[in-house]
Amino acid sequence: MTATTFTCALCGHNAESKFAGDVCPKCNESYWKCSKCGHMLQAVAPPNACPSCNEKCEFLNATCYTPECGGPGHLDPRI
């Protein structure tokens, strides 16, 4: 059985465990998706208001860290 490797979709950094807070320890960024309008952005943390719809929205981390969602360079299609 092979161990799961977590890879940052932004910079390609690999780790043997999930990134703390879903933020890459190397580049300090993740992909975030607005739950209302679907706008995507890269940031350390999501903003308080979406820059696209100007609403105070919940942001979902859409960074893909595992092979199940496409691996590095991909957004998680489940989000």
C-alpha atoms as an extended CHARMM CRD file, in Angstrom:
* protein
*
        79  EXT
         1         1  MET       CA              0.0000000000        0.0000000000        0.0000000000  PROA      1               0.0000000000
         2         2  THR       CA              1.4300000000        3.3940000000       -0.9690000000  PROA      2               0.0000000000
         3         3  ALA       CA              1.2030000000        6.4250000000        1.2700000000  PROA      3               0.0000000000
         4         4  THR       CA             -0.8820000000        9.3870000000        0.1650000000  PROA      4               0.0000000000
         5         5  THR       CA              1.1590000000       12.4200000000       -0.8120000000  PROA      5               0.0000000000
         6         6  PHE       CA             -0.3570000000       15.8800000000       -0.5220000000  PROA      6               0.0000000000
         7         7  THR       CA              0.8650000000       18.2650000000       -3.2440000000  PROA      7               0.0000000000
         8         8  CYS       CA              0.1660000000       21.9800000000       -3.4870000000  PROA      8               0.0000000000
         9         9  ALA       CA             -1.6930000000       22.8010000000       -6.7130000000  PROA      9               0.0000000000
        10        10  LEU       CA              0.0060000000       26.2000000000       -6.8110000000  PROA      10              0.0000000000
        11        11  CYS       CA              3.7180000000       25.5600000000       -6.1730000000  PROA      11              0.0000000000
        12        12  GLY       CA              4.0510000000       21.7460000000       -6.2990000000  PROA      12              0.0000000000
        13        13  HSD       CA              5.2990000000       21.3500000000       -2.7000000000  PROA      13              0.0000000000
        14        14  ASN       CA              4.8560000000       17.7450000000       -1.4590000000  PROA      14              0.0000000000
        15        15  ALA       CA              4.0470000000       16.5900000000        2.0720000000  PROA      15              0.0000000000
        16        16  GLU       CA              3.1480000000       13.2900000000        3.7010000000  PROA      16              0.0000000000
        17        17  SER       CA              0.2780000000       14.8180000000        5.6650000000  PROA      17              0.0000000000
        18        18  LYS       CA             -2.5110000000       17.2940000000        4.9700000000  PROA      18              0.0000000000
        19        19  PHE       CA             -1.4550000000       20.9290000000        5.1070000000  PROA      19              0.0000000000
        20        20  ALA       CA             -2.4280000000       22.6570000000        8.3700000000  PROA      20              0.0000000000
        21        21  GLY       CA             -5.4680000000       24.8070000000        7.7020000000  PROA      21              0.0000000000
        22        22  ASP       CA             -5.3840000000       23.7150000000        4.0270000000  PROA      22              0.0000000000
        23        23  VAL       CA             -2.6420000000       26.2930000000        3.3710000000  PROA      23              0.0000000000
        24        24  CYS       CA              0.6000000000       25.2120000000        1.7100000000  PROA      24              0.0000000000
        25        25  PRO       CA              3.5570000000       25.7190000000        4.0960000000  PROA      25              0.0000000000
        26        26  LYS       CA              5.8210000000       26.6930000000        1.1800000000  PROA      26              0.0000000000
        27        27  CYS       CA              3.8050000000       29.2700000000       -0.8100000000  PROA      27              0.0000000000
        28        28  ASN       CA              1.2400000000       30.0040000000        1.9540000000  PROA      28              0.0000000000
        29        29  GLU       CA             -1.6620000000       30.0710000000       -0.5210000000  PROA      29              0.0000000000
        30        30  SER       CA             -4.7450000000       28.0810000000       -1.4460000000  PROA      30              0.0000000000
        31        31  TYR       CA             -7.5000000000       28.3330000000       -4.0600000000  PROA      31              0.0000000000
        32        32  TRP       CA            -10.7600000000       29.6950000000       -2.6260000000  PROA      32              0.0000000000
        33        33  LYS       CA            -14.2200000000       29.5280000000       -4.2340000000  PROA      33              0.0000000000
        34        34  CYS       CA            -17.1260000000       31.8280000000       -3.3520000000  PROA      34              0.0000000000
        35        35  SER       CA            -20.1390000000       29.7710000000       -2.2910000000  PROA      35              0.0000000000
        36        36  LYS       CA            -22.5780000000       32.2970000000       -3.8120000000  PROA      36              0.0000000000
        37        37  CYS       CA            -21.1800000000       33.2270000000       -7.2450000000  PROA      37              0.0000000000
        38        38  GLY       CA            -18.4030000000       30.6420000000       -7.7630000000  PROA      38              0.0000000000
        39        39  HSD       CA            -15.6000000000       33.2280000000       -8.1380000000  PROA      39              0.0000000000
        40        40  MET       CA            -12.1390000000       31.6630000000       -7.6520000000  PROA      40              0.0000000000
        41        41  LEU       CA             -9.0990000000       33.3840000000       -6.1500000000  PROA      41              0.0000000000
        42        42  GLN       CA             -5.6710000000       32.5280000000       -4.7600000000  PROA      42              0.0000000000
        43        43  ALA       CA             -4.8500000000       33.7590000000       -1.2720000000  PROA      43              0.0000000000
        44        44  VAL       CA             -3.4910000000       32.8050000000        2.1320000000  PROA      44              0.0000000000
        45        45  ALA       CA             -7.0260000000       33.2000000000        3.5250000000  PROA      45              0.0000000000
        46        46  PRO       CA            -10.3400000000       34.1070000000        1.9080000000  PROA      46              0.0000000000
        47        47  PRO       CA            -11.5030000000       37.7320000000        2.0460000000  PROA      47              0.0000000000
        48        48  ASN       CA            -14.4540000000       38.8970000000        4.1470000000  PROA      48              0.0000000000
        49        49  ALA       CA            -16.3890000000       39.9200000000        1.0250000000  PROA      49              0.0000000000
        50        50  CYS       CA            -16.1880000000       38.3900000000       -2.4410000000  PROA      50              0.0000000000
        51        51  PRO       CA            -14.4430000000       40.7040000000       -4.9330000000  PROA      51              0.0000000000
        52        52  SER       CA            -16.8090000000       39.5120000000       -7.6800000000  PROA      52              0.0000000000
        53        53  CYS       CA            -20.2970000000       39.6220000000       -6.1530000000  PROA      53              0.0000000000
        54        54  ASN       CA            -19.4010000000       42.0290000000       -3.3050000000  PROA      54              0.0000000000
        55        55  GLU       CA            -21.2980000000       39.8460000000       -0.8230000000  PROA      55              0.0000000000
        56        56  LYS       CA            -20.1100000000       38.5060000000        2.5210000000  PROA      56              0.0000000000
        57        57  CYS       CA            -19.8580000000       34.8670000000        1.4530000000  PROA      57              0.0000000000
        58        58  GLU       CA            -18.5560000000       31.5850000000        2.7390000000  PROA      58              0.0000000000
        59        59  PHE       CA            -15.4340000000       30.5780000000        0.8020000000  PROA      59              0.0000000000
        60        60  LEU       CA            -14.6020000000       26.9270000000        0.1850000000  PROA      60              0.0000000000
        61        61  ASN       CA            -11.0220000000       25.7260000000       -0.1630000000  PROA      61              0.0000000000
        62        62  ALA       CA            -10.8680000000       24.3010000000       -3.7000000000  PROA      62              0.0000000000
        63        63  THR       CA             -7.1600000000       23.4090000000       -3.8120000000  PROA      63              0.0000000000
        64        64  CYS       CA             -6.5130000000       19.8370000000       -4.9520000000  PROA      64              0.0000000000
        65        65  TYR       CA             -3.9550000000       18.0410000000       -2.7890000000  PROA      65              0.0000000000
        66        66  THR       CA             -4.5540000000       14.3780000000       -3.6840000000  PROA      66              0.0000000000
        67        67  PRO       CA             -4.6410000000       12.2100000000       -6.8200000000  PROA      67              0.0000000000
        68        68  GLU       CA             -8.4040000000       11.6210000000       -6.3440000000  PROA      68              0.0000000000
        69        69  CYS       CA             -9.1570000000       15.1800000000       -7.4950000000  PROA      69              0.0000000000
        70        70  GLY       CA             -6.4970000000       15.4430000000      -10.1900000000  PROA      70              0.0000000000
        71        71  GLY       CA             -3.3950000000       16.2370000000       -8.1680000000  PROA      71              0.0000000000
        72        72  PRO       CA             -1.1290000000       19.2690000000       -8.4870000000  PROA      72              0.0000000000
        73        73  GLY       CA             -2.2530000000       22.0580000000      -10.7540000000  PROA      73              0.0000000000
        74        74  HSD       CA             -5.9180000000       21.1370000000      -10.4880000000  PROA      74              0.0000000000
        75        75  LEU       CA             -8.8730000000       22.5000000000       -8.6190000000  PROA      75              0.0000000000
        76        76  ASP       CA            -10.9650000000       20.0350000000       -6.6550000000  PROA      76              0.0000000000
        77        77  PRO       CA            -14.0080000000       19.3550000000       -8.9130000000  PROA      77              0.0000000000
        78        78  ARG       CA            -15.9860000000       18.1970000000       -5.8640000000  PROA      78              0.0000000000
        79        79  ILE       CA            -16.0800000000       21.8190000000       -4.5810000000  PROA      79              0.0000000000
